[in-house]
Amino acid sequence: MAVYVGRKGSVLLGTYEVAEIGTWKMAGATRDTIDITPFGSEEKIYEFGLADGGTITFSGSYDPTDSTGQKLLNDALDFGSKLTNLKFMINSTSGYISDVTGNSSSSMLVIKVRSVDMSANGVGKIDFEVKVSGRVALV
């Protein structure tokens, strides 16, 4: 049985680590259901619809000087760039990335940036969120 220690995780944008990130959470994929119940039925009958890759949230300490990570995520939202090189690592060699091999249209869309929380008795925090378009793969 494999066990992964959270402190070995990270978030990478290409080959660069997004600075100061301390948590990430993948909400998980879901699949729609379509009600195909005919008239006169006593029970509902369903068929599978489209799959939804879900969202991934990640957060950490705010670092406005991180030009190869936090700033590029801001830019991706500002310019509507789809990312295929954003990796959510579980250790130094394995992590989740857009599955462009299984579905060439797969990518991640940055949908939340600049969610900054400043506290007088702590360090500044920042939150990000991406929407999975297509699917992710464990590599």
HELIX and SHEET records of a PDB file:
HELIX    1   1 GLY A    6  LYS A    8  5                                   3    
HELIX    2   2 GLN A   70  PHE A   79  1                                  10    
SHEET    1   A 5 TYR A  16  GLU A  17  0                                        
SHEET    2   A 5 SER A  10  LEU A  13 -1                                        
SHEET    3   A 5 LEU A  86  MET A  89 -1                                        
SHEET    4   A 5 GLY A  95  SER A  98 -1                                        
SHEET    5   A 5 VAL A 136  LEU A 138 -1                                        
SHEET    1   B 5 ILE A  21  MET A  26  0                                        
SHEET    2   B 5 THR A  55  SER A  61 -1                                        
SHEET    3   B 5 LYS A 125  SER A 133 -1                                        
SHEET    4   B 5 SER A 107  ASP A 117 -1                                        
SHEET    5   B 5 LYS A  82  LEU A  83 -1                                        
SHEET    1   C 2 THR A  30  ASP A  35  0                                        
SHEET    2   C 2 TYR A  46  ASP A  52 -1                                        
END                                                                             
